[in-house]
Amino acid sequence: MTGEQGLARRTTRLENDVEAIYDLLTDVRTALDVHTARLDAIDTTLDSHTATLDAHTATLDAHTATLDAHTARFDTIDTTLAEVLRRLPDPS
């Protein structure tokens, strides 16, 4: 009888251990689901930020092109003005 009682006690303990492991796995799965949802939200936010930064980059590229055009135009005006000044009679 003692052997059967020991075996029954051991079986009960193992069943309790298995149940505890399933409870832990359920808790881990719940935490994992929460983390997954949070990471998905962060990923969505990052995608939005990337789109915004891409738009800003395009705007800055357009401004850079405009400034380059102005610089080229002012360089032409500067060259023309230097030539006009060179052709003017000496004021002395």
C-alpha positions as CSV (number, residue, x, y, z in Angstrom):
1,M,0.0,0.0,0.0
2,T,2.8,2.4,0.8
3,G,4.1,2.0,-2.7
4,E,0.7,2.7,-4.2
5,Q,0.2,5.8,-2.0
6,G,3.7,7.1,-2.9
7,L,3.0,6.5,-6.6
8,A,-0.4,8.3,-6.3
9,R,1.3,11.2,-4.4
10,R,4.0,11.4,-7.0
11,T,1.5,11.3,-9.9
12,T,-0.6,14.1,-8.2
13,R,2.6,16.2,-7.8
14,L,3.5,15.7,-11.4
15,E,0.0,16.7,-12.5
16,N,0.2,19.8,-10.4
17,D,3.6,20.6,-11.9
18,V,2.3,20.2,-15.4
19,E,-0.7,22.4,-14.6
20,A,1.7,25.0,-13.1
21,I,3.8,24.9,-16.3
22,Y,0.7,25.4,-18.4
23,D,-0.3,28.4,-16.3
24,L,3.2,29.9,-16.7
25,L,3.1,29.3,-20.5
26,T,-0.3,31.0,-20.6
27,D,1.1,34.0,-18.7
28,V,4.1,34.1,-21.1
29,R,1.8,33.9,-24.1
30,T,-0.3,36.7,-22.8
31,A,2.8,38.9,-22.2
32,L,4.0,38.0,-25.7
33,D,0.7,39.0,-27.2
34,V,0.9,42.4,-25.4
35,H,4.5,42.9,-26.6
36,T,3.6,41.9,-30.1
37,A,0.7,44.4,-30.3
38,R,3.0,47.2,-28.8
39,L,5.7,46.4,-31.3
40,D,3.2,46.5,-34.2
41,A,2.1,50.0,-33.0
42,I,5.7,51.1,-32.8
43,D,6.3,49.8,-36.3
44,T,3.3,51.7,-37.6
45,T,4.6,54.9,-35.9
46,L,8.0,54.4,-37.4
47,D,6.5,53.9,-40.9
48,S,4.7,57.2,-40.4
49,H,7.8,58.9,-39.3
50,T,9.7,57.5,-42.3
51,A,7.1,58.8,-44.7
52,T,7.2,62.2,-43.0
53,L,11.0,62.3,-43.2
54,D,10.9,61.2,-46.9
55,A,8.6,64.2,-47.6
56,H,10.9,66.6,-45.8
57,T,13.9,65.2,-47.7
58,A,12.1,65.8,-51.0
59,T,11.2,69.4,-49.9
60,L,14.8,70.0,-48.8
61,D,16.1,68.7,-52.1
62,A,13.8,71.0,-54.0
63,H,15.0,74.0,-51.9
64,T,18.6,73.0,-52.5
65,A,18.0,72.9,-56.2
66,T,16.4,76.4,-56.0
67,L,19.3,77.8,-54.0
68,D,21.7,76.3,-56.5
69,A,19.9,78.0,-59.3
70,H,20.0,81.3,-57.4
71,T,23.7,80.9,-56.8
72,A,24.3,80.3,-60.4
73,R,22.2,83.3,-61.4
74,F,24.0,85.5,-58.9
75,D,27.4,84.3,-60.1
76,T,26.3,85.3,-63.7
77,I,25.1,88.7,-62.4
78,D,28.4,89.2,-60.5
79,T,30.4,88.4,-63.6
80,T,28.3,90.8,-65.6
81,L,28.6,93.5,-63.0
82,A,32.4,93.0,-62.8
83,E,32.6,93.4,-66.6
84,V,30.4,96.5,-66.5
85,L,32.6,98.1,-63.8
86,R,35.7,97.2,-65.8
87,R,34.4,99.0,-68.8
88,L,33.4,102.2,-66.9
89,P,35.9,105.0,-67.1
90,D,38.1,105.5,-64.2
91,P,36.5,108.1,-61.8
92,S,39.8,109.8,-61.0
